[in-house]
Amino acid sequence: MKITDPPRTPEQRKADLLGRMEREIDIWVATADAEGVPCLVPLWFVWHDEAVWLCTRLTNPTGRNLRDGRRTRLALGDTRDVVLVDGEVRTHPMREVPSAAAEAFHAKTGWDPRGEHESYAFFEVRPRSVQAWCEVRELPRRHLVREGVWAA
């Protein structure tokens, strides 16, 4: 997108966002522990059933923070094409992960964590807020999801 292009409509930004969720494999995951110590890591993800699904070990800071804090901020893109997702997290131990979500993750990433050590878990992130914008001219209408409801 060029600076001279008109701002995208909310419908176009939603379509662009969902396309990126299908294409991109990595997403930045921001969490904090009980003392507020931040943690930021990239993880593989899949968009499935209106949620972002992640997988990591419960024994690392990100896994513990996702499980215990039950909130995260996810980010895609660079400064010219930003996506921020604030979501509520539900932890799914390997034995309890919905098979459709695990299969979608496996199909996208090529990795099936269900065959890994039991310390791995899936994390279902339900968006409460989604913002997407390219450049400053799209900032006034950047909110695509508010309180868990799509605006477009």
N, C-alpha and C positions, 0 to 999 in steps of 0.2 A: 504494500500500500504506500502511495506517495503522499506527501504533505498536501498536495493539491487535490487529491481525491476527496469526494464528499464523505462524511461519516457514514458508516454502515448503519442500516436499520437494526433494531433489536432482533428481528427475525433472522437477518443475515448473520449477525454476530452469534446467535444461538447455533445456526447451521455450521458456521465456521468452527465454533467451539466443539460441537459434537464430532465434526470431521477430525479435528486435532486429537480428540480423545480416542478415536479409532486408530489414527496413524502413529501417534507418538508412543514410545514405550517407557520413557522415564518421566518421572514427576518429582519435583522437589517437595519434601515432607518436613514441615516445621512443627516441632513439639517443644514442651518444656517439662521439667520435672517438678516435684512438689515445692522445691525451693526457688523455682523460676529460672533454673539454669537452662538456656535454650539449646536445642539440637536441630541441625538442618542437614538432611541427607537426601540424595536421589535414590528412588526405588522404582522398580518396574511396577506397572499398574495395568489394570484393565477397567474400562467403563462397562459395567454390567448391571442391568436392572436398576437404572437410575442412581447408581452409586459407583464410587471409585473403590476398587478392591486392590489392596496391597498385601505383601507377604514379607515378613522378616521374623527374626528370632525374638522370643519374649525375653531372652537373656541379655539383649543389648539395650542401650539407652532409648533408642527409638521405639522398640517393641514395648518396653516398660512404660514409656511416656504415653504411647497410644492407648495401652490397656488401662493405665491408672488415671490418666487425665481425661480420657474419652473425648478429646477435641484435638483438632489439627488445622493447620493452614497448609494448603497445597498450592503449588505454583507451576505454571507452564510458561514458556516463552521468554522473550527478551524485552528490552525496554520499548520496543516498537510494536509489540504484539503480546500484551499481557493477559494472563488468566490467573485469577486468585479464587480459590475455593476454600471457604471456611465450613468445616463439617463436624458432625458428631460421629464418634467412632464406636463401633461394636466389634469386639474381639471374638474370633471363631477359632478355637483350638482345632488342630488337624482332624480330629475324629468327628467334629461337629460342623465343619465348613459345608455349606450347601454345594452339592456336586456340580450344579450348573455354573456356579461362580468359579469353582476350582477348574473346571473344564475350559471356561472362557479365558481364564488366566493362562492356562497351559497352552491353549490354541494361539494366543497372542504372543506370549513370550518364549514358548518352546521349553519352558521349565515347569515341571510338576512337583511342587514342594511336598505333596502328600507322600512322596517316597523318601523324604529327608528325615532328619532327626526330629523327635517330638517337640523340641524347643521352638520349632517354627509355628507360626499362627497366621491366619488371614485376618485382615482388618478391613471392615466394611465402613466406608466413609460416606455418610449421607449428607449431601450439601444443604447447608442452611442459608448460605450466601454465596453467590457466584458473581464475580465482576470480570468483564472482558473489555479491553479497549486497545485501540491503535492510536497513538498520539493524543495530544491534549484535547483535540476537538471532539473526541468520543467520550471524554470524562463525564459530561452531564448525564448521559444515558448508559453508564457502564454497568449498572446492576441488572443482571439477567435473572437472578434468583434472590428473593428476599423471604426470610422466615420459611425457607424450604419450598417456596412456590415459584414456579417459572413466571417471569413477567412477559416473556414473548412466546 
